[in-house]
Amino acid sequence: MLTLENLMEPHEVAEQYPTLFTEKLLDWMLRNRRRSGLDSAVVKVHRKLFIDKAAFEVWLESHREATAA
């Protein structure tokens, strides 16, 4: 369920997780969100994009590489 507390601007994600994401990387990910399926974790209000942190974590988990057996 979407909550306002989960909505973050891309720069906030980059600030909170600097070793994982840069603003440039997040901008690229957001521009290509429809191809990668990330659009399920993005909320657009007027012209501004927000990342739903909970949905983003689900999306990240779905991209985990399988460990070698």
Residue pairs with C-beta under 8 A, 6 or more apart in sequence:
2 43
2 52
2 55
3 54
6 52
6 53
6 54
6 55
7 43
7 50
7 51
7 52
7 53
8 16
8 50
8 51
8 53
9 48
9 50
9 51
10 23
10 26
10 27
10 30
10 49
10 51
11 23
13 21
13 26
13 51
13 53
13 56
14 21
14 22
14 23
14 25
14 26
26 51
29 36
29 38
30 38
30 42
30 49
30 51
32 38
33 39
33 42
37 59
37 62
38 56
38 59
40 55
40 59
41 51
41 52
41 55
41 56
41 58
41 59
42 49
42 50
42 51
42 52
43 49
43 50
43 51
43 52
44 50
